Amino acid sequence: MPVRLMIVDDHRVFGQGLEAVFAAEPDFEPMSISAPSHVVDMVAAWRPDVVIMDVRLGEVSGIDLIKQVMLLPSPPVVVVLTAYSDVATAISAIQAGAVGLVAKDASVEHLVSAVRAALLNGSWLPADLLAAVFASLPNPAVVPQQTLLRKLTARELQVLTLMVSGLDRHGIAERLSQSPNTVRTHIRNVTAKLDCHSALEAVAVALRAGLRPE
């Protein structure tokens, strides 16, 4: 089954250009949308696996659209495409539910890699933003570490540790001798129990709570 990819950008030519890039990949079925008002309904109807969302869509906020999309049953993973690669934009996108952020002036290869990482339940942030984003996310340190992590089962804590160590869903599955779908379920449970909107935010919370890579 091809990966359904929706590209949301109010610049039609730019969106169609990205559509052509992903159409050339053998495992993607892309479509582009330039009208922000149609996005939520189109996501609900077409049920894409991943959405590339521009942050600024005319008078409409892409961040707000991500929040709406995340309320749908079985929402897609979202990668944000932005000309504004700053900490505030990255934090807003992560807290809305995005798992990656790519600058508009990045190479198409970079964007394709970010989308593939998102599909593997990974995350993608520019290296120069990563530390700043983790440092700026709400600090859960007021909650004792044991209290925060007590919400997780032993297996979920193991999965979270491997996420902090940088492994994607398939890497975790191989390490734990479990199926990628089972690991995906664990990651979703971890994210929900830590009251996070994405796997990336869960990793940030875990680091702030004191969990360290293997």
LINQUI-V619479 format. One record per residue. N is the residue number from 0. RES is the residue in one small letter. SS is DSSP state (~ for helix, > for strand, _ for the rest). Layout:
<<N | RES | SS> <N | RES | SS>>
This chain:
<<0 | m | _> <1 | p | _> <2 | v | >> <3 | r | >> <4 | l | >> <5 | m | >> <6 | i | >> <7 | v | >> <8 | d | _> <9 | d | _> <10 | h | _> <11 | r | ~> <12 | v | ~> <13 | f | ~> <14 | g | ~> <15 | q | ~> <16 | g | ~> <17 | l | ~> <18 | e | ~> <19 | a | ~> <20 | v | ~> <21 | f | ~> <22 | a | ~> <23 | a | _> <24 | e | _> <25 | p | _> <26 | d | _> <27 | f | >> <28 | e | >> <29 | p | >> <30 | m | >> <31 | s | >> <32 | i | >> <33 | s | _> <34 | a | _> <35 | p | ~> <36 | s | ~> <37 | h | ~> <38 | v | ~> <39 | v | ~> <40 | d | ~> <41 | m | ~> <42 | v | ~> <43 | a | ~> <44 | a | ~> <45 | w | ~> <46 | r | _> <47 | p | _> <48 | d | _> <49 | v | >> <50 | v | >> <51 | i | >> <52 | m | >> <53 | d | >> <54 | v | _> <55 | r | >> <56 | l | >> <57 | g | _> <58 | e | _> <59 | v | >> <60 | s | >> <61 | g | ~> <62 | i | ~> <63 | d | ~> <64 | l | ~> <65 | i | ~> <66 | k | ~> <67 | q | ~> <68 | v | ~> <69 | m | ~> <70 | l | _> <71 | l | _> <72 | p | _> <73 | s | _> <74 | p | _> <75 | p | _> <76 | v | >> <77 | v | >> <78 | v | >> <79 | v | >> <80 | l | >> <81 | t | >> <82 | a | _> <83 | y | _> <84 | s | _> <85 | d | _> <86 | v | ~> <87 | a | ~> <88 | t | ~> <89 | a | ~> <90 | i | ~> <91 | s | ~> <92 | a | ~> <93 | i | ~> <94 | q | ~> <95 | a | ~> <96 | g | _> <97 | a | _> <98 | v | _> <99 | g | >> <100 | l | >> <101 | v | >> <102 | a | >> <103 | k | _> <104 | d | _> <105 | a | _> <106 | s | _> <107 | v | ~> <108 | e | ~> <109 | h | ~> <110 | l | ~> <111 | v | ~> <112 | s | ~> <113 | a | ~> <114 | v | ~> <115 | r | ~> <116 | a | ~> <117 | a | ~> <118 | l | ~> <119 | l | _> <120 | n | _> <121 | g | _> <122 | s | _> <123 | w | >> <124 | l | _> <125 | p | _> <126 | a | ~> <127 | d | ~> <128 | l | ~> <129 | l | ~> <130 | a | ~> <131 | a | ~> <132 | v | ~> <133 | f | ~> <134 | a | ~> <135 | s | ~> <136 | l | _> <137 | p | _> <138 | n | _> <139 | p | ~> <140 | a | ~> <141 | v | ~> <142 | v | _> <143 | p | _> <144 | q | ~> <145 | q | ~> <146 | t | ~> <147 | l | ~> <148 | l | ~> <149 | r | _> <150 | k | _> <151 | l | _> <152 | t | _> <153 | a | ~> <154 | r | ~> <155 | e | ~> <156 | l | ~> <157 | q | ~> <158 | v | ~> <159 | l | ~> <160 | t | ~> <161 | l | ~> <162 | m | ~> <163 | v | ~> <164 | s | _> <165 | g | _> <166 | l | _> <167 | d | _> <168 | r | ~> <169 | h | ~> <170 | g | ~> <171 | i | ~> <172 | a | ~> <173 | e | ~> <174 | r | ~> <175 | l | ~> <176 | s | _> <177 | q | _> <178 | s | _> <179 | p | ~> <180 | n | ~> <181 | t | ~> <182 | v | ~> <183 | r | ~> <184 | t | ~> <185 | h | ~> <186 | i | ~> <187 | r | ~> <188 | n | ~> <189 | v | ~> <190 | t | ~> <191 | a | ~> <192 | k | ~> <193 | l | _> <194 | d | _> <195 | c | _> <196 | h | _> <197 | s | _> <198 | a | ~> <199 | l | ~> <200 | e | ~> <201 | a | ~> <202 | v | ~> <203 | a | ~> <204 | v | ~> <205 | a | ~> <206 | l | ~> <207 | r | ~> <208 | a | _> <209 | g | _> <210 | l | _> <211 | r | _> <212 | p | _> <213 | e | _>>
